[in-house]
Amino acid sequence: MLSSPVEVVAPTIACETYKSEFPTETQLRQLPRRKTCRGNMNLATNPCEVCGRELSTYPYLRLQQTRAHPKESNAKEMQLVQESTRQFWTADEEHALAPIELDMGTATNSLIINHLSSNSKRTRDTIKKRRQTATYKEIIEKELPVKRKKKKSAHDNSALITAIISLNLDMHDDAVRLQILPSIAD
């Protein structure tokens, strides 16, 4: 009985995005990092998408595309460039974090950073770095005297409140005292 010869074909893995085939999964996984498709590595020729010229290697193809078709090459590269995802700090964010930090008083740095990161959309590292900048330190220095004045006036009011409460007053005066106390506490 004659056996027919069986052709052994190496399996290939297809890239659905770039319509290319790769002999290994490793080459397919490298595709997103390169952000360009090198096509099938087993091809003898690499055709230019613009003029159809076939080149022997992929580096020659890229060189030919950049020299012969600079506008198309630049347009293709511009499509690959993604917008920056970096979120810049706004003045409002810095001014919002400073009072929160000052309200914490003498807490440790790690407690302050944890508290600020839980009240913000920023990560611990970004808040840590922002607290080290000169602009943030200036904001803290400007806010610190304001906070001290508020604390001092609140402390003065507390002494006044205890003095008013300790007075022996009749029913009418007691009603007046209850009306005055909320306005002093503010």
C-alpha positions in Angstrom: 0.0 0.0 0.0 1.4 3.4 -1.0 1.3 6.1 1.6 0.8 9.6 0.4 3.4 12.1 1.5 2.1 14.4 4.2 3.2 18.0 4.1 4.1 19.3 7.5 3.1 23.0 7.9 4.3 25.0 10.9 1.3 26.6 12.7 1.1 30.3 12.6 -0.7 32.8 14.9 -2.7 35.5 13.2 -2.8 39.1 14.3 -6.4 40.3 13.7 -5.5 44.0 14.1 -2.8 44.1 11.5 -3.9 41.0 9.4 -0.4 39.4 9.8 0.7 36.0 10.8 3.5 35.1 13.2 5.3 31.8 13.7 5.4 32.2 17.5 3.3 33.8 20.2 6.3 35.7 21.5 6.5 37.6 18.2 2.7 38.3 18.4 3.0 39.6 21.9 5.8 42.0 20.9 3.5 43.6 18.4 1.7 46.0 20.8 5.0 47.1 22.3 6.4 48.0 18.9 3.1 49.6 17.9 3.8 48.6 14.3 3.4 45.4 12.5 6.5 43.8 11.0 4.3 41.4 9.0 5.2 37.8 8.5 8.8 37.3 9.5 9.1 34.4 7.0 8.2 36.5 3.9 11.0 36.7 1.4 9.8 40.2 0.4 8.2 43.1 2.3 5.9 45.1 0.0 5.6 48.9 0.4 2.0 49.9 1.1 2.3 53.1 -0.9 4.1 52.2 -4.1 4.1 48.4 -4.0 7.9 48.0 -4.2 9.1 44.8 -2.6 12.1 44.9 -0.3 14.1 42.0 1.1 14.0 43.1 4.8 11.7 45.0 7.0 14.3 47.6 8.0 14.9 48.3 4.3 11.1 48.7 3.9 10.9 51.3 6.8 13.9 53.1 5.4 12.3 53.2 1.9 9.0 54.4 3.3 10.6 57.3 5.2 12.7 58.4 2.3 10.4 57.8 -0.7 7.1 58.6 1.0 7.8 61.0 3.9 4.3 62.5 4.1 2.6 59.1 4.3 5.2 57.8 6.7 4.8 60.8 9.0 1.0 60.5 8.8 1.3 56.8 9.8 3.6 57.6 12.7 1.3 60.4 13.9 -1.6 58.0 14.1 0.5 55.7 16.3 1.4 58.5 18.7 -1.1 58.5 21.5 -2.2 61.5 23.5 -0.5 62.0 26.8 -2.4 60.6 29.7 -0.6 62.7 32.2 -2.8 64.6 34.5 -1.3 68.0 35.5 -2.0 69.5 38.9 -4.3 72.4 39.0 -4.1 75.3 41.4 -7.5 74.3 42.8 -6.3 70.8 43.7 -3.2 72.2 45.5 -5.3 74.7 47.4 -7.8 72.0 48.3 -5.2 69.7 49.7 -3.4 72.3 51.8 -6.2 72.9 54.3 -6.8 69.2 54.7 -3.2 68.7 55.5 -3.2 71.6 58.0 -6.3 70.3 59.7 -4.4 67.0 60.5 -2.1 68.9 62.8 1.0 67.0 64.0 0.2 63.7 62.2 3.1 61.7 60.6 3.9 62.1 57.0 2.6 58.7 56.1 -0.8 59.4 57.8 -1.1 62.7 56.0 -0.3 61.1 52.6 -2.8 58.3 53.2 -5.5 60.8 54.3 -4.8 63.1 51.3 -4.8 60.2 48.8 -8.1 58.9 50.1 -9.7 62.3 49.6 -8.2 62.8 46.2 -8.1 61.1 42.8 -4.3 61.1 43.0 -2.0 58.2 44.1 0.2 58.2 47.2 3.3 58.7 45.1 2.0 61.8 43.3 0.8 63.4 46.5 4.1 62.6 48.1 6.0 64.3 45.3 3.6 67.2 45.1 4.1 67.9 48.9 7.9 68.2 48.2 7.6 70.9 45.6 8.3 74.6 46.4 4.9 75.8 45.2 3.0 73.5 47.5 5.2 74.5 50.4 4.5 78.2 49.6 0.8 77.4 49.7 1.2 75.7 53.1 3.1 78.6 54.5 0.4 81.1 53.3 -2.4 78.9 54.8 -0.6 78.3 58.1 -1.1 81.8 59.6 -4.7 81.8 58.6 -5.3 78.5 60.3 -3.5 79.7 63.5 -5.7 82.8 63.6 -8.8 80.7 63.3 -7.7 78.3 66.0 -6.7 81.2 68.3 -10.1 82.9 67.8 -11.9 79.6 68.4 -9.9 79.1 71.6 -10.8 82.7 72.7 -14.4 82.0 72.0 -14.3 78.8 74.1 -13.1 80.7 77.1 -16.0 83.2 76.6 -18.5 80.4 76.2 -17.4 78.7 79.4 -17.7 82.1 81.2 -21.2 82.7 79.9 -22.3 79.2 80.9 -21.0 79.5 84.4 -23.0 82.7 85.1 -26.1 82.3 87.4 -28.9 83.7 85.3 -32.7 83.6 85.6 -35.0 82.0 83.0 -35.2 85.1 80.7 -31.4 85.6 80.7 -30.9 81.9 80.1 -33.0 82.1 76.9 -30.9 85.0 75.8 -27.7 83.1 76.5 -28.9 80.1 74.4 -29.5 82.5 71.5 -26.0 84.1 71.9 -24.0 80.9 72.2 -24.5 79.6 68.6 -23.4 83.0 67.2 -20.2 83.0 69.3 -19.4 79.4 68.4 -19.3 80.2 64.7 
